[in-house]
């Protein structure tokens, strides 16, 4: 079958991607366990404290007090925990990676928004310091932004990895 | 494409599981809430650093010192480890992130008629503000927020207590 130029480019890019060092099975396992540890720890800090977590979410001034905010406070820690367990077991890795990708994109957005607000308020970027409500206590905003960007990249790698080994799932490609 | 569809369907299943487990646990937890029937909370404006809002008054270090010197009620909203390392003399620990374990011991020590000063680690930390909101919703209306926090207090060379609570 003759491929068009565009199809050929996509196919070669895909092949190159699949053999890329970043998709080394041991590295992927390390990424999975690292991300799982982060999110399981973060979840455990917030589970059972919905009011405190609702206040943390509210402090970002993105969602006002109401049923959607409280629902997030109740469900989000469990979603993080389930995604963490999914990464450890290798069951539904792509689904959990997709969720963590979306969550980290959201965290980056709200932390960046709050940081910009603080900088506009006169605090130098290097001094912006707050508790992001992530479960790890107060830290410098620039540090948190870098961390979340790294988690986002790792989630993206896990999502697009051609297959995952060391899983309890039967299908490597779909795990 | 198949991979993406699989990822989306797995994500939906995980989300559904989180909803079921989250609400199930919330219904059984002693700290559980009804997200659809929550009381109106106290809004504290983001610019509350310089103004009195929602009944919560922001005070500076001089006012904080006067209150400490007069033996007023002071609450430390930081974590226990930070409190143990050093705190404003006479302050009571009420770890905002572990309120469930502290409220029963701390609430009997507080009076709704008395001014209560709350602080956390430093000006950009907002745990004291979040805790103040919780106390306000519990009926404590005379709240003073020392935004400078422990960093400003200790940085000014004022006395620090180091004994654990």
Interface residues (C-beta under 8 A of the other chain):
Chain A: X45 X47 X48 X49 X50 X51 X52 X54 X55 X56 X58 X59 X61 X65 X66 X67 X69 X70 X71 X73 X74 X75 X76 X77 X78 X79 X82 X83 X86 X92 X94 X95 X96 X97 X98 X99 X117 X118 X123 X127 X128 X129 X130 X131 X137 X138 X159 X160 X173 X174
Chain B: X2 X3 X6 X7 X8 X9 X10 X11 X12 X13 X14 X15 X17 X18 X19 X21 X22 X23 X25 X26 X29 X31 X32 X33 X35 X36 X38 X40 X41 X43 X46 X79 X96 X97 X98 X99 X100 X121 X122 X124 X125 X126 X127 X129 X130 X133 X134
